[in-house]
Amino acid sequence: MTTSIIVDTQRTVTPLWPVPQERRVVTVLFADIVGSTALVDRLDPEDVRALQRAYFDTVAGVLHRWHGVVEKYIGDAVMALFGARHSDGFDAYRAVRAGLEIQAALDRRPMVDGIRLRVRVGVATGEVVVDLGDAVTGGHGLASGAVITTAARLQEYAAPGAVALCAATARATAGLITQRQLTPTPVAGRVSPVPVWHALGPVRPGADRHDGPLIGRRRELATIRDQLGSAIRHRTPNWISLVGPTGSGRSRLLHELTRGLTTVDGESVRWCVATCQPYPDQVLAPVAHLLRGLAGIRHSDGPAAVHDRLVAALTPLFPPTRVATAVPALQRMLTTPDGSATALTGAAICREVLLRLAAHQPLIVAVDDLDRAAPAVSRFLHALYDAATERGLPLALLTVHQPQWTDTRPGPARQMTIGPLATVQSGRLLRHLLTRAGQPVALVDRLLPLVGGRPGHAAAYVTSLVDGADPAALPLPEAVRRAVGAELDHLDGERRAVLMAAGTLGGLISGAAVDRALGWTPGRSAPALRELVTAGLLLPHHVDGYAFAAPALRQVAVERLPRALRAVFQRRTAAAPHLDTAHRDAGPPDSLAGVPNGSPARSAQIVRLDTVGDRTGRLDDVFASLASAGAGGATGPTPLRRGSPTPTMATRPAASGPATNRTAGPRKLRAVASAGDVPPTPAAAASRPRRRASGDRSRDVGRPATPIRPTPASSATQWTLADAGTPPGVVRAAPRPPLIRPLDDLPASA
């Protein structure tokens, strides 16, 4: 092996990211030429140079196409990282596909003097520390971790022309890559032999198995069935998008719809379903999948069988002359569903086939995981919908994708978001999964707080138990870690920083605590927190603060932080005073208006008594109403109870009833009197007329609203009003022990 080093100076844009390093699970690809020393010894230096250029250009082109970052070229070896700065959950899959394509590309490319290069490729997956500022092509020292050495060792023990995988990579690509397990290989520095797999090729798309009963989702199923049935019944095409994160049960819901919705008003309904594989070989592969399902074509069918099945499918729809010209074009599209003019012609014929089929029989076209497809598939669906609408056909479209996916041509689709399962439903699902897997049902209590209402997370935890995970420890399953990591990486740098800093906080999350952890000015994190609520990653709590939508999200966010930075965040928040100082917040949590499934967070309010006195009557009226809210009218401090807000200087007593119970949580109060104010005596209070119990507000008509200055408040402390030991004219908020209450159940989906 030669010792020359070639560095690719192409750089990528570094995102705004306040945290310079991250602990990440990445996939490392290591490729090296077989017998390079003997080859170089017998070649002229100019031929060696030409050979190296052809080899490195081929390898680098493949790696860049599969979004790999080339860290370095060392001699004839190439080392690349997948998921170093951004993960889509398929880093291992992309690395293995790149390794297979490198082998095929080198076999096809002619080299100097007809030389055929043979390459070994090793692919390993594991945790590293990544310097995000150097996450560029050619950035030496980008990542550090044992997985880099593992990938190099796998490459050494791989067969020429093969792609060797470690156990973690094999698990991450199971069901996507055809694999063959080899005899464990002794590796230098390892006590026991290392299990090795060889990658053979990508798996062709197939339908996922969905066993067992569907738990929950009755409301979603009924709503979608009504909308699809209405589109067919009234011959007005409808487009519905099922939106939810990975593990929310989107595909299972689609499967249940295809199995349950077979007739509308006694008329049979036909389904055409396509599934989008990650990174399809050809951009129109999902359209080809639709056509195969429509005509009943199997991947194992030869050209003659494909021709016969296409003729049988088209004959009832087209005249004989049209069938004769359409079948060859469809065959070419099935063979090569790329973006060429020939393939697009076949896709247009396929669209016409679907429209004519809908004219004969109600039709529902469904595409699963549309976020994985190329824009050409979205354009195909939009053209199909527009044509069906123009002709008034009984046709409906049903697409399934993740929340962050954005359609290339937004418009007709009606989105339905799939929320988490209710706690009771999650428990039923876990009991069913554990019983079917032969695991103790008592583990439900241990697993329930971990799954976060996502059926996919529940299935992953049970699978890890079957694979031998320790029930006492229950580590985060690899599949969940990949999916949650991809959710994190869809965020920009500032929102990611807020989420990771929030993960280090115990209990509820407040904007003030996040600002302190990151060393930001007060209020800077408020917009990011609101955006994280909109994205479904955080939930506004019924008291001041936020909570993570999924427990796995908090765990992955914290584990991404290096130990030193994690300690800095925790030290900053621990050193902060418990009673926050009042200040103006540029974006207080009170501005969370319109947030679904949550109440806006409330912060403490400071009100000048001299500005309130004229509007609300006398101060003793307020204190009397506060005292009347206490238990049995007992004297002493009256707690502001959760769920039943007490009247304050900014909110008058409201009539009891259902509307009162729906009001937001209590407001923390700190009233400050102006200079010269004297607190009223009990005698003076008794001499003043009481306000009517009905809460007449006629005196407030036409009066300006009282200005309120919000200030952040610690979510971990409950407050009472006390006047003991305070200067005259001042009422202070005194801390009392926190009330430990469980989090409310997640909203039910049935």
Disulfide bonds with the S-S distance in Angstrom:
none
